[in-house]
């Protein structure tokens, strides 16, 4: 007889409540779902129409199982995703188009064919073998341009792959496309001079978050199974939240930043955006660890588990103590729908066995959050260093615009004017900011104080994690500025955080709830996020991009 534990009872109650809420809720901009086909003892190959349906509902884990069972090929998967990009990237029917892609990898089918051949020969690299992925266009790809979504850098060719891209390819992943981003990662609505405006598949009149909005919208629209983003202050987590996805900002030092166009060496990280916690964990298995090209990753030595999936447990919230950060809850009319959903998420976690502590106001922490961001002080220095890497090839004439005339710098990019009008003033403002000053030094000291304050807060309440809205306001219409980001707590401490779908507003707009932990606590964060995800099952695909065929 199967024993029913209190945690299972609570989990069942949460799942029933979530199902009831979904039944009672208004129709979402994403309610299409289909079950995976039952496994065949004969391992019959699925027809292309079935594959076209399944790529909308399945992520890395499920597709990996089909590949392992020889029920689908990587070539079929790549073609199914390319068909979806062809169908939904540009305007169609009554929709303006998702516009998430900067460039399609024309070698993707050939690469898939080679990986299929390896599988037939019994050579399987791991769970990502033959899985199609998206990569934000600020990650270096040696076989495709890397542009930061800027006309000024159109055609720029790096000498090789970013370390995380190289690791993913070594694990068998196939880059299907490079995705749009808010140009130079300098915003959270994802508009650029090269890629234009990316749109949210849950409502194509709205933005997809940013700066990794092309990856977020592309994964939500099923242009690939999972994607890679970068996060300097919210750029993984905000698109995850606003596209009903899971996004992990890893601990600073867990994963290499080599080959990712920088904003701030103090705040930059790269990481996955996917449909599920399990999928995100599988990507972390391939990408986490020491890289001599990024010395900060030395901190990860001895702290990377054999697999992050080992920690995933439906009972993981049982006995955990989680602090609800009331300072980060919104109270305006536009913010209240998100606040209600995040409070409901906290209640769900309580019903799954966690002790949720409602934290009082923390004015010292809030003050430090507002005084420790260093993007403006570091971006020219760090981007110029990236642009000077040996072997990189730029558009002809770009280097000659400003001194020195034989090297491309931020000053050349600003002088070119080939930057989105909304981003150009920021890029121009960076020129001449490389020299450190007292104000910059004070910000770094405040950052260290913020780390201490967060540790002290968690210690004082014996907390395993903090919880709060990823962003306080749902995605706003295209053309409006997006308020409400809660990006700084993780970005300005370097501590890891995980955004998980928390449901939808009455308008069908996705909301994310964020869990933050201490450095290298990813196994615990992923476990807690998994328990919540499995109990609530909030994510449904967006209906504006239905299955083809």
Buried (B, 14 or more C-beta within 10 A) or exposed (E): EEEEEEBBEBBEBBBEBBEEBBEEBEEBBBBBEEEBBEEEEEEEBBEBEBBBBBBBBBBBBBBBBBBBBBBBBBBBBBBBBBBBBEBBBEEBEEBBBBBBBBBBBEEBBEBBBBBBEBBEEEEBBBBBBBBBBBBBBBBBBBBBBBBBBBBBBBEBBBEBBBBBBBBBBEBBBBBBBBBBBBBBBBBBBBBBBBBBBBBBBBBBEBBBBBBBBBBBBBBBBBBBBBBBBBBBBBBBBBBBBBBBBBBBBBBBBBBBBBBBBBBBBBBBBBBBBBBBBBBBBBBBBBBBBBBEEBEBBEBBEEBBBEBBBEBBBBBBBBEBBBBBBEBBBBEEEEBBBBBBBBBBBBBBBBBBBBBBBEBEEBEEBBBBBEBBBBBBBBBBBBBBEBBEEEEBEBBEEBBBBBEEEEBBBBBBBBBBBBBBEBBBEBBBEBBEBBEEEEEBEEBBEBBEBBBEBBBEBBEEBEBBBBBBBBBBBBBBEBEEEBBBBBBBBBBBBBBBBBBBBBBBBEBBBBBBBBBBBBBBBBBBBBBBBBBBBBBBEBBBBBBBBBBBE
